[in-house]
Amino acid sequence: MDPIDRLRYCKKQWLISKRSLENEFDIAFDQIQVKGQVKNLFFSYVQDNLFSHEACISLYYRLFFFATLLLVQILENEGIDVESLKLKELRPIYQSSLKWAKKSSDQTKLESVLGNVNVALELLIHDFIDQSAS
């Protein structure tokens, strides 16, 4: 696939994935604090790998979850208390990401490409659990 077709595919999957998150969780893209980072990462992963429709949705959900947890961690490290955001409120987005990945024909490739993101997510989730326990 040539670069123009790859970009067109990315744009289409981007719109579908954004709409999916909004429909499933009522979270509009404009509400996302780290939308630039999520969009850049999404386009980078999809252009390089041409993931299936389901894998793209999983990717978008996972990147949203990851970026949100990372932002909360940064804010809390700066001494800003973010009590209004609880892990249990975000966990369904992560769970849905895993369900979308299982539906995809390229789940193995997706999980392989997202290896570092998945490891970082597990560490962030662990940190959140430790913080809420203390």
Buried (B, 14 or more C-beta within 10 A) or exposed (E): EEEEEBBEBBEEBBEEBBEBBBEBBEBEBEEBEBBEBBBEBBBEBBBEBBBBBBBBBBBBBBBBBBBBBBBBBEBBEEEEEEEEBEBEEBEEBBEBBEEBBEEBEBBEBBBEBBEEBBEBBEEBBEBBEEEEEE
